[in-house]
Amino acid sequence: MHFTRITVDPAQMGGVPYLRGLRIPVATVVGMLADGMTVDEVVNELPDLDSEDVWESLRFAAEAVRERQLPLIIPA
């Protein structure tokens, strides 16, 4: 998958993925969605972003999780 709006540069922001050089971390956007905000609410809160930035952040996060093995706790 190719991401055109996500920047990952070890020399900037400690290598944390962020949007279009704006220094808005992908994790911030995904966290806002996880807290129940709509795409429009995120864009209103972070007016430098547009809806495609928000959707690409979500796709990036999904791909990041897919690429890693996460420790799961199996309930007894």
DSSP file (Angstrom, degrees, kcal/mol; ACC not computed):
  #  RESIDUE AA STRUCTURE BP1 BP2  ACC     N-H-->O    O-->H-N    N-H-->O    O-->H-N    TCO  KAPPA ALPHA  PHI   PSI    X-CA   Y-CA   Z-CA
    1    1 A M              0   0    0      0, 0.0     2,-0.4     0, 0.0     0, 0.0   0.000 360.0 360.0 360.0 138.7    0.0    0.0    0.0
    2    2 A H        -     0   0    0      2,-0.0     2,-0.5     0, 0.0     0, 0.0  -0.889 360.0-160.7-109.7 132.6    1.3    3.5   -0.9
    3    3 A F        +     0   0    0     -2,-0.4    53,-0.0     1,-0.1     0, 0.0  -0.954  13.3 176.5-116.1 121.4    0.7    6.5    1.3
    4    4 A T  S    S+     0   0    0     -2,-0.5    -1,-0.1     1,-0.1    -2,-0.0   0.609  81.0  45.8 -97.5 -14.4    1.1    9.9   -0.3
    5    5 A R  S    S+     0   0    0     47,-0.1    15,-3.2    14,-0.1     2,-0.5   0.473  93.5  87.5-108.1  -5.0    0.1   12.0    2.8
    6    6 A I  E     -A   19   0A   0     13,-0.2     2,-0.5    14,-0.1    13,-0.2  -0.834  57.0-162.5-102.9 131.8    2.1   10.3    5.5
    7    7 A T  E     -A   18   0A   0     11,-3.6    11,-2.6    -2,-0.5     2,-0.4  -0.945   9.1-179.7-112.3 131.4    5.7   11.3    6.3
    8    8 A V        +     0   0    0     -2,-0.5     8,-0.1     9,-0.2     5,-0.1  -0.944  14.5 158.4-129.7 111.1    8.0    9.1    8.2
    9    9 A D    >   -     0   0    0     -2,-0.4     3,-2.5     3,-0.4     6,-0.9  -0.960  35.2-150.8-136.8 113.9   11.5   10.6    8.7
   10   10 A P  T 3  S+     0   0    0      0, 0.0     4,-0.2     0, 0.0     6,-0.1   0.753  99.7  58.3 -56.2 -23.3   13.8    9.4   11.6
   11   11 A A  T 3  S+     0   0    0      3,-0.1     2,-0.4     2,-0.1     3,-0.0   0.536 104.4  58.5 -84.9  -5.9   15.3   12.9   11.6
   12   12 A Q  S X  S-     0   0    0     -3,-2.5     3,-2.1     1,-0.1    -3,-0.4  -0.984 119.1  -9.0-128.5 136.1   11.9   14.6   12.3
   13   13 A M  G >  S-     0   0    0     -2,-0.4     3,-1.8     1,-0.3    -1,-0.1   0.771 117.3 -71.0  53.6  30.9    9.5   14.0   15.2
   14   14 A G  G 3  S-     0   0    0      1,-0.3    -1,-0.3    -4,-0.2    -3,-0.1   0.738  89.6 -60.9  63.2  22.6   11.6   11.1   16.4
   15   15 A G  G <  S+     0   0    0     -3,-2.1    -1,-0.3    -6,-0.9    -2,-0.2   0.507  93.3 150.0  83.3   3.6   10.4    9.0   13.4
   16   16 A V    <   -     0   0    0     -3,-1.8    -7,-0.3    -4,-0.2    -1,-0.3  -0.532  54.7-109.1 -69.7 131.5    6.7    9.2   14.4
   17   17 A P        +     0   0    0      0, 0.0     9,-2.3     0, 0.0    10,-0.5  -0.402  48.8 172.1 -62.3 133.8    4.5    9.1   11.3
   18   18 A Y  E     -AB   7  25A   0    -11,-2.6   -11,-3.6     7,-0.3     2,-0.5  -0.898  32.7 -89.5-141.3 170.6    2.9   12.4   10.6
   19   19 A L  E >  S-A    6   0A   0      5,-2.1     3,-3.6    -2,-0.3     5,-0.5  -0.711  80.8 -39.7 -94.9 126.7    0.8   14.1    8.0
   20   20 A R  T 3  S-     0   0    0    -15,-3.2    -1,-0.2    -2,-0.5   -14,-0.1   0.652 108.6 -60.8  39.9  36.7    2.2   16.0    5.0
   21   21 A G  T 3  S+     0   0    0     -3,-0.2    -1,-0.3   -16,-0.2    -2,-0.1   0.611 110.3 118.6  73.1   9.4    5.0   17.7    6.8
   22   22 A L  S <  S-     0   0    0     -3,-3.6    -2,-0.2     2,-0.2    -1,-0.1   0.517  78.8-124.8 -86.7  -5.4    2.5   19.4    9.1
   23   23 A R        +     0   0    0     -4,-0.3    -3,-0.1     1,-0.2    -5,-0.0   0.816  66.4 136.0  62.2  31.5    3.8   17.8   12.3
   24   24 A I        -     0   0    0     -5,-0.5    -5,-2.1    22,-0.0    -1,-0.2  -0.946  55.2-129.6-105.1 109.9    0.4   16.4   13.1
   25   25 A P  B >>  -B   18   0A   0      0, 0.0     4,-1.5     0, 0.0     3,-0.5  -0.271   5.0-132.0 -64.0 142.9    1.0   12.8   14.2
   26   26 A V  H 3> S+     0   0    0     -9,-2.3     4,-2.7     1,-0.2     5,-0.3   0.888 109.2  60.4 -55.4 -40.3   -1.1   10.0   12.6
   27   27 A A  H 3> S+     0   0    0    -10,-0.5     4,-2.3     1,-0.2    -1,-0.2   0.837 100.2  54.6 -61.1 -33.4   -1.7    8.7   16.1
   28   28 A T  H <> S+     0   0    0     -3,-0.5     4,-2.0     2,-0.2    -1,-0.2   0.937 111.0  44.3 -64.4 -46.3   -3.3   12.0   17.1
   29   29 A V  H  X S+     0   0    0     -4,-1.5     4,-2.0     2,-0.2    -2,-0.2   0.929 115.0  47.4 -65.2 -46.2   -5.8   11.8   14.3
   30   30 A V  H  X S+     0   0    0     -4,-2.7     4,-2.6     1,-0.2    -1,-0.2   0.891 110.6  53.4 -63.7 -38.7   -6.5    8.1   14.9
   31   31 A G  H  X S+     0   0    0     -4,-2.3     4,-1.7    -5,-0.3    -1,-0.2   0.884 106.1  52.7 -62.8 -39.0   -7.0    8.8   18.6
   32   32 A M  H  <>S+     0   0    0     -4,-2.0     5,-2.1     2,-0.2    -1,-0.2   0.911 111.2  46.4 -63.5 -41.8   -9.5   11.5   17.9
   33   33 A L  H ><5S+     0   0    0     -4,-2.0     3,-1.8     1,-0.2    -2,-0.2   0.910 110.4  53.2 -64.5 -42.0  -11.5    9.1   15.7
   34   34 A A  H 3<5S+     0   0    0     -4,-2.6    -1,-0.2     1,-0.3    -2,-0.2   0.801 102.3  59.5 -63.7 -28.7  -11.2    6.4   18.4
   35   35 A D  T 3<5S-     0   0    0     -4,-1.7    -1,-0.3    -5,-0.2    -2,-0.2   0.458 129.1 -96.1 -79.8  -0.2  -12.6    8.9   20.9
   36   36 A G  T < 5S+     0   0    0     -3,-1.8    -3,-0.2     1,-0.3    -2,-0.1   0.482  75.1 143.7 104.2   3.0  -15.7    9.2   18.8
   37   37 A M      < -     0   0    0     -5,-2.1    -1,-0.3     1,-0.1     2,-0.1  -0.461  45.3-127.1 -74.0 148.7  -15.1   12.3   16.7
   38   38 A T     >  -     0   0    0     -2,-0.1     4,-2.3     1,-0.1     5,-0.2  -0.430  26.9-104.9 -84.7 168.0  -16.3   12.3   13.1
   39   39 A V  H  > S+     0   0    0      1,-0.2     4,-2.5     2,-0.2     5,-0.2   0.921 123.7  51.6 -58.8 -44.1  -14.1   13.1   10.2
   40   40 A D  H  > S+     0   0    0      1,-0.2     4,-2.3     2,-0.2    -1,-0.2   0.889 108.6  50.9 -61.4 -39.2  -15.7   16.5    9.9
   41   41 A E  H  > S+     0   0    0      2,-0.2     4,-2.1     1,-0.2    -1,-0.2   0.894 109.7  50.0 -65.7 -39.6  -15.0   17.2   13.6
   42   42 A V  H  X S+     0   0    0     -4,-2.3     4,-2.5     2,-0.2    -2,-0.2   0.936 111.8  48.0 -63.3 -45.8  -11.4   16.2   13.2
   43   43 A V  H  < S+     0   0    0     -4,-2.5     6,-0.3     1,-0.2    -2,-0.2   0.873 111.8  50.1 -64.1 -37.1  -11.0   18.5   10.2
   44   44 A N  H  < S+     0   0    0     -4,-2.3    -1,-0.2    -5,-0.2    -2,-0.2   0.877 113.8  45.1 -67.3 -36.5  -12.7   21.3   12.1
   45   45 A E  H  < S+     0   0    0     -4,-2.1    -2,-0.2     1,-0.3    -1,-0.2   0.837 125.1  32.8 -74.6 -33.7  -10.4   20.8   15.1
   46   46 A L  S >< S+     0   0    0     -4,-2.5     3,-2.5    -5,-0.2    -1,-0.3  -0.711  73.7 179.7-122.5  76.7   -7.2   20.5   12.9
   47   47 A P  T 3  S+     0   0    0      0, 0.0    -1,-0.1     0, 0.0    -4,-0.1   0.588  73.3  70.1 -64.4 -11.3   -8.0   22.9   10.0
   48   48 A D  T 3  S+     0   0    0    -26,-0.1     2,-0.2     2,-0.0    -5,-0.1   0.665  94.2  73.4 -74.7 -14.3   -4.7   22.3    8.2
   49   49 A L    <   -     0   0    0     -3,-2.5     2,-0.3    -6,-0.3    -3,-0.0  -0.561  66.9-155.7 -95.1 160.1   -6.0   18.8    7.4
   50   50 A D    >>  -     0   0    0     -2,-0.2     4,-1.5     1,-0.0     3,-0.8  -0.796  39.7 -93.4-123.9 175.4   -8.7   17.7    5.0
   51   51 A S  H 3> S+     0   0    0     -2,-0.3     4,-2.6     1,-0.3     5,-0.2   0.838 123.1  58.4 -61.4 -33.6  -10.8   14.6    5.0
   52   52 A E  H 3> S+     0   0    0      1,-0.2     4,-2.5     2,-0.2    -1,-0.3   0.864 102.9  54.4 -64.6 -34.0   -8.4   12.6    2.8
   53   53 A D  H <> S+     0   0    0     -3,-0.8     4,-2.0     2,-0.2    -1,-0.2   0.923 109.8  47.6 -60.6 -43.7   -5.7   13.2    5.4
   54   54 A V  H  X S+     0   0    0     -4,-1.5     4,-1.9     2,-0.2    -2,-0.2   0.937 113.2  46.6 -64.7 -47.5   -7.9   11.7    8.0
   55   55 A W  H  X S+     0   0    0     -4,-2.6     4,-2.3     1,-0.2    -1,-0.2   0.893 111.9  50.7 -64.6 -38.7   -8.9    8.7    5.9
   56   56 A E  H  X S+     0   0    0     -4,-2.5     4,-2.7     1,-0.2    -1,-0.2   0.867 107.0  55.2 -67.9 -33.7   -5.2    8.0    5.0
   57   57 A S  H  X S+     0   0    0     -4,-2.0     4,-2.4     2,-0.2    -1,-0.2   0.919 109.2  47.3 -60.4 -43.0   -4.3    8.2    8.6
   58   58 A L  H  X S+     0   0    0     -4,-1.9     4,-2.2     2,-0.2    -2,-0.2   0.906 112.7  48.0 -66.9 -41.8   -6.8    5.5    9.4
   59   59 A R  H  X S+     0   0    0     -4,-2.3     4,-2.3     2,-0.2    -2,-0.2   0.902 111.5  51.4 -64.1 -40.1   -5.6    3.3    6.5
   60   60 A F  H  X S+     0   0    0     -4,-2.7     4,-2.5     2,-0.2    -2,-0.2   0.923 110.0  48.8 -61.8 -45.1   -2.0    3.8    7.6
   61   61 A A  H  X S+     0   0    0     -4,-2.4     4,-2.1     2,-0.2    -1,-0.2   0.903 110.6  50.9 -62.9 -41.5   -2.9    2.7   11.2
   62   62 A A  H  X S+     0   0    0     -4,-2.2     4,-2.0     1,-0.2    -1,-0.2   0.910 112.1  47.0 -62.6 -41.8   -4.7   -0.4    9.9
   63   63 A E  H  X S+     0   0    0     -4,-2.3     4,-1.7     2,-0.2    -2,-0.2   0.888 109.3  54.4 -67.5 -38.6   -1.7   -1.3    7.8
   64   64 A A  H  < S+     0   0    0     -4,-2.5     4,-0.4     1,-0.2    -2,-0.2   0.899 110.8  45.4 -62.4 -40.7    0.7   -0.7   10.7
   65   65 A V  H >< S+     0   0    0     -4,-2.1     3,-1.1     1,-0.2    -1,-0.2   0.890 110.1  54.5 -69.4 -38.8   -1.3   -3.1   12.9
   66   66 A R  H 3< S+     0   0    0     -4,-2.0    -1,-0.2     1,-0.2    -2,-0.2   0.824 105.8  54.0 -63.3 -31.5   -1.5   -5.7   10.1
   67   67 A E  T 3< S+     0   0    0     -4,-1.7     2,-0.3    -5,-0.1    -1,-0.2   0.536 103.6  65.3 -82.9  -7.4    2.2   -5.7    9.7
   68   68 A R  S <  S-     0   0    0     -3,-1.1     2,-0.6    -4,-0.4     0, 0.0  -0.846  77.3-124.9-119.3 152.0    3.0   -6.4   13.4
   69   69 A Q        -     0   0    0     -2,-0.3    -3,-0.1     2,-0.0    -2,-0.0  -0.855  31.7-157.7 -90.0 122.4    2.4   -9.3   15.7
   70   70 A L        -     0   0    0     -2,-0.6     2,-0.4    -5,-0.1    -5,-0.0  -0.824  20.1-114.7-102.5 138.4    0.6   -8.0   18.7
   71   71 A P        -     0   0    0      0, 0.0     2,-0.4     0, 0.0    -1,-0.0  -0.570  35.6-163.4 -71.3 126.6    0.6   -9.8   22.0
   72   72 A L        -     0   0    0     -2,-0.4     2,-0.7     2,-0.0     0, 0.0  -0.911  13.7-141.9-112.4 139.1   -2.9  -11.0   22.8
   73   73 A I        -     0   0    0     -2,-0.4     0, 0.0     0, 0.0     0, 0.0  -0.888  16.1-147.2 -98.9 119.6   -4.1  -12.1   26.2
   74   74 A I        -     0   0    0     -2,-0.7    -2,-0.0     1,-0.0     0, 0.0  -0.765  21.6-121.5 -88.2 121.0   -6.4  -15.1   25.9
   75   75 A P              0   0    0      0, 0.0    -1,-0.0     0, 0.0     0, 0.0  -0.292 360.0 360.0 -63.6 145.6   -9.1  -15.0   28.5
   76   76 A A              0   0    0      0, 0.0    -2,-0.0     0, 0.0     0, 0.0   0.477 360.0 360.0 -73.5 360.0   -9.2  -18.0   30.8
